[in-house]
Amino acid sequence: MGDPSQGVWSKMIFNLFDMLFGCWHKNYSFPITARAEKRRTPAACVTGTYVVCLDCGKEFPYDWKAMKLVSSAPVETAPQPIRAEAVDAWHKAA
C-alpha cells in the first residue's frame, strides 16, 4: 500500500489551497431550500437556499430570485436612527 502520512500531507495541502482560493468547480446541485423549522447549514442561513458543489461537497448560499450564487459574508449596513415621525405613528397605531 502507500505511506499513511502521504494522505495526511495531501489533505493538508488541499485544505490550504481551498482556504486560499476556495472551490473552483462549476458542477453544482439544484438549489435546495431549507425548511424553517429544521437546523440550517451556514450556507442556508444567508438566504434560506443553497447549492452544493458535486465535486468537493462545499455548500454555497444561493439567491433564488436572482438565480445566482451570493457571497456568504453578511453585508453589514450602518444602523439607521429612528425618526421621531416613525415613533409617533407607531404610538398612534397602538
OpenMM code with the backbone's topology and positions (N, CA, C; nanometers):
from openmm import Vec3, app, unit

residues = "MET GLY ASP PRO SER GLN GLY VAL TRP SER LYS MET ILE PHE ASN LEU PHE ASP MET LEU PHE GLY CYS TRP HIS LYS ASN TYR SER PHE PRO ILE THR ALA ARG ALA GLU LYS ARG ARG THR PRO ALA ALA CYS VAL THR GLY THR TYR VAL VAL CYS LEU ASP CYS GLY LYS GLU PHE PRO TYR ASP TRP LYS ALA MET LYS LEU VAL SER SER ALA PRO VAL GLU THR ALA PRO GLN PRO ILE ARG ALA GLU ALA VAL ASP ALA TRP HIS LYS ALA ALA".split()
positions = [
    Vec3(0.0847, -0.1181, 0.0000),
    Vec3(0.0000, 0.0000, 0.0000),
    Vec3(0.0887, 0.1237, 0.0000),
    Vec3(0.0338, 0.2374, 0.0420),
    Vec3(0.1128, 0.3587, 0.0436),
    Vec3(0.1436, 0.4030, 0.1842),
    Vec3(0.2234, 0.5035, 0.1922),
    Vec3(0.2594, 0.5620, 0.3212),
    Vec3(0.1389, 0.6391, 0.3747),
    Vec3(0.0888, 0.6088, 0.4971),
    Vec3(-0.0278, 0.6777, 0.5512),
    Vec3(-0.0059, 0.8278, 0.5673),
    Vec3(0.1170, 0.8681, 0.5927),
    Vec3(0.1429, 1.0112, 0.6096),
    Vec3(0.1274, 1.0864, 0.4783),
    Vec3(0.1374, 1.0172, 0.3654),
    Vec3(0.1209, 1.0834, 0.2355),
    Vec3(-0.0214, 1.1364, 0.2208),
    Vec3(-0.1218, 1.0603, 0.2692),
    Vec3(-0.2607, 1.1046, 0.2649),
    Vec3(-0.2842, 1.2258, 0.3527),
    Vec3(-0.2170, 1.2299, 0.4664),
    Vec3(-0.2300, 1.3436, 0.5577),
    Vec3(-0.1744, 1.4697, 0.4921),
    Vec3(-0.0580, 1.4572, 0.4288),
    Vec3(0.0022, 1.5734, 0.3624),
    Vec3(-0.0825, 1.6228, 0.2467),
    Vec3(-0.1352, 1.5310, 0.1672),
    Vec3(-0.2162, 1.5739, 0.0531),
    Vec3(-0.3444, 1.6415, 0.1006),
    Vec3(-0.4025, 1.5933, 0.2112),
    Vec3(-0.5222, 1.6563, 0.2659),
    Vec3(-0.4900, 1.7956, 0.3193),
    Vec3(-0.3756, 1.8105, 0.3857),
    Vec3(-0.3354, 1.9414, 0.4378),
    Vec3(-0.3134, 2.0399, 0.3236),
    Vec3(-0.2504, 1.9952, 0.2170),
    Vec3(-0.2258, 2.0822, 0.1019),
    Vec3(-0.3579, 2.1219, 0.0372),
    Vec3(-0.4494, 2.0252, 0.0213),
    Vec3(-0.5801, 2.0555, -0.0365),
    Vec3(-0.6551, 2.1561, 0.0500),
    Vec3(-0.6537, 2.1377, 0.1833),
    Vec3(-0.7220, 2.2308, 0.2730),
    Vec3(-0.6625, 2.3708, 0.2656),
    Vec3(-0.5313, 2.3802, 0.2561),
    Vec3(-0.4661, 2.5100, 0.2424),
    Vec3(-0.5060, 2.5766, 0.1112),
    Vec3(-0.5041, 2.5003, 0.0032),
    Vec3(-0.5426, 2.5526, -0.1279),
    Vec3(-0.6880, 2.5977, -0.1259),
    Vec3(-0.7752, 2.5184, -0.0645),
    Vec3(-0.9164, 2.5535, -0.0559),
    Vec3(-0.9369, 2.6794, 0.0270),
    Vec3(-0.8603, 2.6939, 0.1359),
    Vec3(-0.8718, 2.8118, 0.2198),
    Vec3(-0.8288, 2.9376, 0.1433),
    Vec3(-0.7256, 2.9263, 0.0625),
    Vec3(-0.6753, 3.0425, -0.0105),
    Vec3(-0.7598, 3.0781, -0.1322),
    Vec3(-0.8034, 2.9778, -0.2066),
    Vec3(-0.8693, 3.0040, -0.3349),
    Vec3(-1.0153, 2.9624, -0.3397),
    Vec3(-1.0609, 2.8816, -0.2465),
    Vec3(-1.1992, 2.8366, -0.2466),
    Vec3(-1.2245, 2.7302, -0.3521),
    Vec3(-1.3496, 2.7010, -0.3727),
    Vec3(-1.3899, 2.5996, -0.4696),
    Vec3(-1.3880, 2.6606, -0.6094),
    Vec3(-1.3262, 2.5933, -0.7012),
    Vec3(-1.3177, 2.6425, -0.8388),
    Vec3(-1.4045, 2.5601, -0.9332),
    Vec3(-1.4734, 2.4623, -0.8794),
    Vec3(-1.5579, 2.3760, -0.9614),
    Vec3(-1.6838, 2.4495, -1.0068),
    Vec3(-1.7471, 2.4003, -1.1105),
    Vec3(-1.8705, 2.4609, -1.1615),
    Vec3(-1.9821, 2.3581, -1.1729),
    Vec3(-1.9703, 2.2469, -1.1008),
    Vec3(-2.0670, 2.1390, -1.1080),
    Vec3(-2.1512, 2.1413, -0.9800),
    Vec3(-2.2632, 2.2166, -0.9817),
    Vec3(-2.3440, 2.2375, -0.8624),
    Vec3(-2.4734, 2.1573, -0.8666),
    Vec3(-2.5276, 2.1321, -0.7477),
    Vec3(-2.6574, 2.0664, -0.7369),
    Vec3(-2.7675, 2.1663, -0.7727),
    Vec3(-2.8897, 2.1153, -0.7839),
    Vec3(-3.0060, 2.2018, -0.7979),
    Vec3(-3.0223, 2.2763, -0.6654),
    Vec3(-3.0693, 2.4010, -0.6665),
    Vec3(-3.0860, 2.4754, -0.5407),
    Vec3(-3.1754, 2.4016, -0.4413),
    Vec3(-3.1335, 2.4020, -0.3148),
    Vec3(-3.2051, 2.3355, -0.2071),
    Vec3(-3.2522, 2.4427, -0.1091),
    Vec3(-3.3806, 2.4428, -0.0786),
    Vec3(-3.4348, 2.5371, 0.0191),
    Vec3(-3.4557, 2.4633, 0.1502),
    Vec3(-3.3946, 2.5156, 0.2547),
    Vec3(-3.4037, 2.4531, 0.3875),
    Vec3(-3.5358, 2.4907, 0.4529),
    Vec3(-3.5959, 2.3976, 0.5233),
    Vec3(-3.7195, 2.4247, 0.5966),
    Vec3(-3.6890, 2.5146, 0.7157),
    Vec3(-3.7831, 2.5986, 0.7484),
    Vec3(-3.7633, 2.6946, 0.8571),
    Vec3(-3.7478, 2.6254, 0.9925),
    Vec3(-3.8200, 2.5147, 1.0147),
    Vec3(-3.8146, 2.4508, 1.1455),
    Vec3(-3.6920, 2.3624, 1.1639),
    Vec3(-3.6204, 2.3332, 1.0566),
    Vec3(-3.5014, 2.2496, 1.0645),
    Vec3(-3.3776, 2.3363, 1.0892),
    Vec3(-3.2754, 2.2756, 1.1495),
    Vec3(-3.1492, 2.3481, 1.1699),
    Vec3(-3.0834, 2.3675, 1.0337),
    Vec3(-3.0396, 2.4887, 1.0055),
    Vec3(-2.9834, 2.5220, 0.8753),
    Vec3(-2.8316, 2.5175, 0.8767),
    Vec3(-2.7756, 2.4847, 0.7617),
    Vec3(-2.6312, 2.4907, 0.7456),
    Vec3(-2.5909, 2.6375, 0.7342),
    Vec3(-2.4638, 2.6708, 0.7539),
    Vec3(-2.4219, 2.8116, 0.7408),
    Vec3(-2.4568, 2.8717, 0.6036),
    Vec3(-2.4480, 2.7916, 0.4985),
    Vec3(-2.4812, 2.8429, 0.3655),
    Vec3(-2.6300, 2.8727, 0.3542),
    Vec3(-2.7138, 2.7914, 0.4156),
    Vec3(-2.8586, 2.8118, 0.4085),
    Vec3(-2.9039, 2.9274, 0.4961),
    Vec3(-2.8253, 2.9666, 0.5941),
    Vec3(-2.8631, 3.0762, 0.6833),
    Vec3(-2.8633, 3.2112, 0.6122),
    Vec3(-2.7895, 3.2241, 0.5046),
    Vec3(-2.7794, 3.3527, 0.4353),
    Vec3(-2.9091, 3.3860, 0.3637),
    Vec3(-2.9601, 3.2953, 0.2794),
    Vec3(-3.0818, 3.3221, 0.2024),
    Vec3(-3.1906, 3.2180, 0.2249),
    Vec3(-3.1580, 3.1090, 0.2909),
    Vec3(-3.2530, 3.0003, 0.3079),
    Vec3(-3.2399, 2.8948, 0.2000),
    Vec3(-3.1680, 2.9278, 0.0936),
    Vec3(-3.1469, 2.8362, -0.0183),
    Vec3(-2.9981, 2.8236, -0.0443),
    Vec3(-2.9531, 2.7035, -0.0803),
    Vec3(-2.8119, 2.6822, -0.1072),
    Vec3(-2.7937, 2.5777, -0.2153),
    Vec3(-2.6740, 2.5737, -0.2726),
    Vec3(-2.6351, 2.4706, -0.3682),
    Vec3(-2.5102, 2.4024, -0.3144),
    Vec3(-2.4848, 2.2816, -0.3627),
    Vec3(-2.3699, 2.2048, -0.3177),
    Vec3(-2.2820, 2.1741, -0.4388),
    Vec3(-2.1520, 2.1932, -0.4246),
    Vec3(-2.0575, 2.1546, -0.5288),
    Vec3(-2.0547, 2.0018, -0.5333),
    Vec3(-2.0836, 1.9448, -0.6470),
    Vec3(-2.0888, 1.7999, -0.6598),
    Vec3(-1.9498, 1.7382, -0.6689),
    Vec3(-1.8461, 1.8214, -0.6838),
    Vec3(-1.7090, 1.7705, -0.6897),
    Vec3(-1.6422, 1.7664, -0.5531),
    Vec3(-1.6639, 1.8711, -0.4703),
    Vec3(-1.5945, 1.8750, -0.3409),
    Vec3(-1.6890, 1.8773, -0.2212),
    Vec3(-1.8183, 1.8978, -0.2426),
    Vec3(-1.9148, 1.8949, -0.1335),
    Vec3(-1.9337, 2.0254, -0.0600),
    Vec3(-1.8692, 2.1312, -0.1043),
    Vec3(-1.8821, 2.2602, -0.0369),
    Vec3(-2.0187, 2.3213, -0.0675),
    Vec3(-2.0780, 2.3868, 0.0325),
    Vec3(-2.2096, 2.4477, 0.0174),
    Vec3(-2.1963, 2.5982, -0.0023),
    Vec3(-2.2831, 2.6534, -0.0889),
    Vec3(-2.2807, 2.7958, -0.1207),
    Vec3(-2.4205, 2.8533, -0.1109),
    Vec3(-2.4353, 2.9727, -0.0511),
    Vec3(-2.5661, 3.0383, -0.0481),
    Vec3(-2.6113, 3.0703, -0.1903),
    Vec3(-2.7415, 3.0614, -0.2143),
    Vec3(-2.7971, 3.0827, -0.3483),
    Vec3(-2.9164, 3.1754, -0.3381),
    Vec3(-2.9214, 3.2749, -0.4254),
    Vec3(-3.0346, 3.3669, -0.4318),
    Vec3(-3.1304, 3.3151, -0.5379),
    Vec3(-3.2467, 3.2655, -0.4956),
    Vec3(-3.3413, 3.2043, -0.5879),
    Vec3(-3.4001, 3.3072, -0.6835),
    Vec3(-3.4238, 3.4303, -0.6360),
    Vec3(-3.4837, 3.5332, -0.7225),
    Vec3(-3.3859, 3.5787, -0.8301),
    Vec3(-3.2585, 3.5986, -0.7927),
    Vec3(-3.1575, 3.6420, -0.8901),
    Vec3(-3.0983, 3.5231, -0.9659),
    Vec3(-3.1241, 3.4017, -0.9149),
    Vec3(-3.0751, 3.2777, -0.9753),
    Vec3(-2.9235, 3.2766, -0.9899),
    Vec3(-2.8546, 3.3080, -0.8778),
    Vec3(-2.7086, 3.3055, -0.8789),
    Vec3(-2.6559, 3.2825, -0.7385),
    Vec3(-2.5295, 3.2445, -0.7307),
    Vec3(-2.4627, 3.2299, -0.6021),
    Vec3(-2.4431, 3.3675, -0.5416),
    Vec3(-2.4483, 3.3737, -0.4096),
    Vec3(-2.4258, 3.5009, -0.3415),
    Vec3(-2.3104, 3.4858, -0.2442),
    Vec3(-2.2573, 3.5949, -0.1999),
    Vec3(-2.1488, 3.5942, -0.1033),
    Vec3(-2.2005, 3.5420, 0.0292),
    Vec3(-2.1209, 3.4588, 0.0948),
    Vec3(-2.1634, 3.4054, 0.2239),
    Vec3(-2.1361, 3.5016, 0.3380),
    Vec3(-2.0574, 3.6056, 0.3108),
    Vec3(-2.0284, 3.7043, 0.4149),
    Vec3(-2.1479, 3.7976, 0.4288),
    Vec3(-2.2031, 3.8134, 0.5486),
    Vec3(-2.3169, 3.9030, 0.5648),
    Vec3(-2.2775, 4.0470, 0.5355),
    Vec3(-2.3668, 4.1171, 0.4704),
    Vec3(-2.3426, 4.2568, 0.4379),
    Vec3(-2.3837, 4.3398, 0.5572),
    Vec3(-2.2896, 4.4167, 0.6089),
    Vec3(-2.3202, 4.4996, 0.7251),
    Vec3(-2.3544, 4.6401, 0.6788),
    Vec3(-2.4636, 4.6912, 0.7305),
    Vec3(-2.5044, 4.8273, 0.6995),
    Vec3(-2.4990, 4.9080, 0.8274),
    Vec3(-2.4815, 5.0368, 0.8123),
    Vec3(-2.4777, 5.1244, 0.9289),
    Vec3(-2.6178, 5.1338, 0.9876),
    Vec3(-2.6299, 5.1292, 1.1192),
    Vec3(-2.7630, 5.1404, 1.1795),
    Vec3(-2.8232, 5.2766, 1.1499),
    Vec3(-2.9518, 5.2761, 1.1200),
    Vec3(-3.0220, 5.3994, 1.0892),
    Vec3(-3.0905, 5.4508, 1.2148),
    Vec3(-3.0830, 5.5813, 1.2402),
    Vec3(-3.1507, 5.6356, 1.3587),
    Vec3(-3.3026, 5.6281, 1.3405),
    Vec3(-3.3734, 5.6122, 1.4506),
    Vec3(-3.5192, 5.6086, 1.4458),
    Vec3(-3.5699, 5.7513, 1.4402),
    Vec3(-3.6529, 5.7764, 1.3391),
    Vec3(-3.7079, 5.9110, 1.3234),
    Vec3(-3.8252, 5.9307, 1.4183),
    Vec3(-3.8419, 6.0510, 1.4655),
    Vec3(-3.9495, 6.0825, 1.5599),
    Vec3(-4.0860, 6.0578, 1.4961),
    Vec3(-4.1008, 6.0826, 1.3650),
    Vec3(-4.2296, 6.0621, 1.2972),
    Vec3(-4.2690, 5.9138, 1.3012),
    Vec3(-4.1699, 5.8253, 1.2847),
    Vec3(-4.1983, 5.6824, 1.2869),
    Vec3(-4.2449, 5.6378, 1.4246),
    Vec3(-4.1850, 5.6940, 1.5293),
    Vec3(-4.2228, 5.6599, 1.6660),
    Vec3(-4.3644, 5.7099, 1.6944),
    Vec3(-4.3942, 5.8348, 1.6520),
    Vec3(-4.5289, 5.8905, 1.6733),
    Vec3(-4.6339, 5.8087, 1.6007),
    Vec3(-4.6058, 5.7677, 1.4775),
    Vec3(-4.7013, 5.6874, 1.4001),
    Vec3(-4.7242, 5.5530, 1.4679),
    Vec3(-4.6209, 5.4960, 1.5243),
    Vec3(-4.6339, 5.3671, 1.5913),
    Vec3(-4.7197, 5.3798, 1.7173),
    Vec3(-4.6983, 5.4888, 1.7930),
    Vec3(-4.7771, 5.5099, 1.9158),
    Vec3(-4.9254, 5.5335, 1.8817),
    Vec3(-4.9536, 5.6050, 1.7739),
    Vec3(-5.0928, 5.6300, 1.7348),
    Vec3(-5.1614, 5.5011, 1.6920),
    Vec3(-5.0854, 5.4109, 1.6259),
    Vec3(-5.1438, 5.2850, 1.5779),
    Vec3(-5.1709, 5.1878, 1.6932),
    Vec3(-5.0975, 5.2004, 1.8004),
    Vec3(-5.1118, 5.1057, 1.9127),
    Vec3(-5.2221, 5.1387, 2.0057),
] * unit.nanometer
topology = app.Topology()
chain = topology.addChain("A")
for resn in residues:
    res = topology.addResidue(resn, chain)
    for name in ("N", "CA", "C"):
        topology.addAtom(name, app.Element.getBySymbol(name[0]), res)
